[in-house]
């Protein structure tokens, strides 16, 4: 009987210790999505007052553009891609991009990266840049390992505009 009591106490202690291993251990997908949305909103609020680095894919090469030159290039609506990159501190954190195909059809993406390790936290896809913040935007939430935590039904996971790490962006080495 004494041995049973010791085992019960040990089991109770292990249960308590496992339960107190922190909120991350018991965090649900819904909790993670809420935290990611809060993180991305904080990044967006902190960076939008800053000027982004403007880039455009012209003749197969990504180039950095000044504010004025970018405004001129942005008038091109066929076979071109654009990206605006905002930094938080020294790290790129927010990317908003859009492209036009040969028919002039637009598509847009918005990428939010974790500051701790530069991994993709949330991605949005839409037909146009203004629609990225609309309820109709497709969205996916990612774990630090690149796995999908949650996504809307029409989100395109193999979208070539997605980069799981900020350093995987095709223009990353051009960022100041």
C-alpha positions in Angstrom: 0.0 0.0 0.0 2.9 2.4 0.8 4.4 1.7 -2.6 1.1 2.5 -4.3 1.0 5.8 -2.5 4.5 6.7 -3.6 3.6 5.8 -7.2 0.5 7.9 -7.0 2.4 10.9 -5.6 5.1 10.5 -8.4 2.4 10.3 -11.0 0.6 13.4 -9.6 4.0 15.3 -9.6 4.7 14.3 -13.2 1.2 15.3 -14.3 1.6 18.7 -12.6 5.0 19.2 -14.1 3.8 18.3 -17.6 0.9 20.7 -17.2 3.1 23.5 -16.2 5.5 23.1 -19.1 4.2 26.4 -20.5 1.5 27.6 -22.7 3.3 26.6 -25.9 2.9 22.9 -25.1 -0.9 23.2 -24.9 -1.4 25.9 -27.4 -4.1 25.1 -30.0 -4.0 26.0 -33.7 -6.6 28.7 -32.9 -4.4 30.2 -30.2 -1.4 30.2 -32.5 -3.4 31.9 -35.3 -4.5 34.6 -32.9 -0.9 35.1 -31.7 0.4 35.3 -35.3 -2.3 37.8 -36.3 -1.3 39.9 -33.3 2.4 39.7 -34.1 1.8 40.6 -37.8 -0.5 43.5 -36.8 2.3 44.8 -34.5 4.9 44.5 -37.3 2.6 46.2 -39.8 1.8 49.0 -37.4 5.5 49.5 -36.6 6.7 49.4 -40.2 4.1 51.2 -42.2 5.2 54.6 -41.1 8.6 53.8 -42.6 9.6 54.0 -46.3 9.8 50.5 -47.8 12.5 49.3 -50.2 10.9 49.3 -53.7 11.8 46.5 -56.0 10.7 45.4 -59.5 11.5 42.4 -61.6 12.4 44.0 -65.0 13.7 41.9 -67.9 14.2 38.9 -65.5 16.3 40.9 -63.0 15.2 42.3 -59.6 16.2 45.9 -59.2 15.9 48.5 -56.4 14.0 51.6 -57.4 13.8 55.1 -55.9 10.4 56.4 -54.9 10.0 58.4 -58.1 11.3 55.8 -60.5 9.1 53.1 -58.8 6.0 55.3 -59.4 6.8 55.4 -63.1 7.7 51.7 -63.4 4.5 50.7 -61.4 2.4 52.1 -64.3 3.5 49.0 -66.3 0.7 46.5 -66.1 2.0 43.6 -68.2 4.6 40.9 -67.4 6.1 42.6 -64.4 6.4 42.0 -60.6 6.8 44.5 -57.8 7.7 44.1 -54.1 7.8 46.5 -51.2 9.9 45.4 -48.3 9.7 47.0 -44.8 12.2 46.4 -42.1 11.7 46.2 -38.4 15.1 47.2 -36.9 17.7 45.7 -39.2 15.5 42.8 -40.3 13.1 42.6 -43.2 9.7 41.8 -41.7 6.9 42.7 -44.1 6.7 42.1 -47.8 3.9 43.3 -50.1 4.1 42.2 -53.7 2.0 42.2 -56.8 2.5 41.1 -60.4 0.8 41.4 -63.7 0.8 38.6 -66.3 1.0 39.2 -70.1 -2.8 39.8 -70.2 -2.5 42.5 -67.5 -4.2 40.3 -64.8 -3.0 41.2 -61.3 -2.2 38.9 -58.4 -0.9 40.0 -55.0 0.8 38.5 -51.9 1.5 39.8 -48.5 4.1 38.1 -46.3 4.8 38.6 -42.6 8.0 37.2 -41.1 9.0 36.3 -37.6 11.6 38.6 -36.2 13.3 35.9 -34.1 14.4 33.7 -37.0 13.1 35.2 -40.3 10.6 32.4 -41.0 7.3 33.0 -42.7 4.6 33.6 -40.1 1.5 34.5 -42.3 0.9 34.8 -46.0 -2.1 36.4 -47.8 -3.1 36.0 -51.4 -5.6 38.0 -53.4 -6.4 39.0 -57.0 -5.4 42.6 -56.4 -3.2 44.5 -53.8 -6.2 46.3 -52.2 -7.9 42.9 -51.7 -5.1 41.7 -49.5 -6.8 43.3 -46.5 -10.3 42.2 -47.5 -12.2 39.3 -46.0 -12.0 37.6 -49.4 -8.2 37.3 -49.2 -6.8 33.7 -48.9 -4.6 33.3 -45.9 -2.2 30.7 -44.4 -0.4 30.6 -41.0 2.9 28.8 -40.7 5.0 27.3 -37.9 8.7 28.1 -37.6 9.5 24.9 -39.3 7.5 26.0 -42.4 4.5 23.7 -41.8 1.0 25.0 -42.3 -0.8 25.6 -39.1 -4.1 26.6 -40.7 -5.2 27.9 -44.1 -8.3 29.0 -46.0 -9.5 26.5 -48.6 -8.3 28.2 -51.7 -4.9 29.3 -50.4 -2.2 28.1 -52.9 0.5 26.5 -50.8 2.9 26.0 -53.7 2.6 29.7 -54.8 6.1 30.6 -56.2 5.8 34.1 -54.5 6.0 32.4 -51.1 9.4 32.2 -49.4 9.4 30.2 -46.1 12.4 32.2 -44.9 13.1 35.8 -45.6 16.5 34.9 -47.0 14.8 32.8 -49.7 13.2 35.8 -51.3 14.8 36.2 -54.8 15.7 39.8 -54.1 16.9 39.3 -50.5 20.6 40.0 -51.3 19.6 43.3 -52.9 18.0 44.7 -49.7 19.9 47.5 -48.1 
